[in-house]
Amino acid sequence: MRGMMVKPPSIKLPRPFLSKRSLTLWCFARARRMKHTGQNNAVNPHTVMVRWVAAVLLRALPRTVLVLIGLLSAGLSQAGDARLGIAIEGGAFNAKFKFFNASDGCPGYNDIPGAKDYLGSVFASSTSKTKVLPTDTPIHVFLFRPRDTAGISAGGGQAEIRRRSLQVVLSGDAALVFTGFEAHRPEWTASGAIEVQRADACVAEPEVNGGDGASGEAELPDMPEDKAEDDS
């Protein structure tokens, strides 16, 4: 059989060794057995050890690479994100919390997947649901209940959605609970690294003041003295 090409034998991996000595003894025994059976006259213990180590590394490589990729992607995704746990006291049938990016001003509230400002939604429940959101970004949180559709349309559509929404800014993980409603506007409690206010904070101050008066009275423009006397 000398001079003929011999197919390299497959090496069955042993169970994990407890010491270097047991690994060395196994390699010598494996080389001796391969030589006696004529599988490969050139095999020696060092070759067997190299093949065994290579096989172990090849088996572990895909899993190691996947773990490293997962850790890297998780680190990148969490670098500028935070988790918001959100709930509503008493629950809400067939309702969703919808999230809109308000970093460029008041969003358009288009909830079609892929829309410019739409960040997704979670089902509204009495138990907290988690939503991952960007940090240091104004985000409008709107509780959509199908039964409110007619009232929203009658109230002006986008303006009414804004009136019924909250604006949050996360600087870390936080929790937000809708505790009730007054004139369809939510009341809330919050904890964690979060700032919460009415969503109409995205509107210019004079417009907010002249709207529902939530932020105080609008300032009167300066008038000439003689004109003021005529109007009195």
Stockholm file with secondary structure:
# STOCKHOLM 1.0

chainA/1-232         MRGMMVKPPSIKLPRPFLSKRSLTLWCFARARRMKHTGQNNAVNPHTVMVRWVAAVLLRALPRTVLVLIGLLSAGLSQAGDARLGIAIEGGAFNAKFKFFNASDGCPGYNDIPGAKDYLGSVFASSTSKTKVLPTDTPIHVFLFRPRDTAGISAGGGQAEIRRRSLQVVLSGDAALVFTGFEAHRPEWTASGAIEVQRADACVAEPEVNGGDGASGEAELPDMPEDKAEDDS
#=GR chainA/1-232 SS CTTSCCCCCCCCCCCCCSSHHHHHHHHHHHHHHHHHTTSCTTCCHHHHHHHHHHHHHHHHHHHHHHHHHHHHHHHHHHHTEEEEEEEETTCCTTCEEEEEECTTSSCCCCCSTTCTTEEEEEECCSSCEEEEEESSSCEEEEEECGGGHHHHHHTTTHHHHHHTCEEEEEEEEEEEEEEEEETTEEEEEEEEEEEEEEGGGGSCHHHHHHHTCTTCCCCCCCCCHHHHHHHC
#=GC SS_cons         CTTSCCCCCCCCCCCCCSSHHHHHHHHHHHHHHHHHTTSCTTCCHHHHHHHHHHHHHHHHHHHHHHHHHHHHHHHHHHHTEEEEEEEETTCCTTCEEEEEECTTSSCCCCCSTTCTTEEEEEECCSSCEEEEEESSSCEEEEEECGGGHHHHHHTTTHHHHHHTCEEEEEEEEEEEEEEEEETTEEEEEEEEEEEEEEGGGGSCHHHHHHHTCTTCCCCCCCCCHHHHHHHC
//
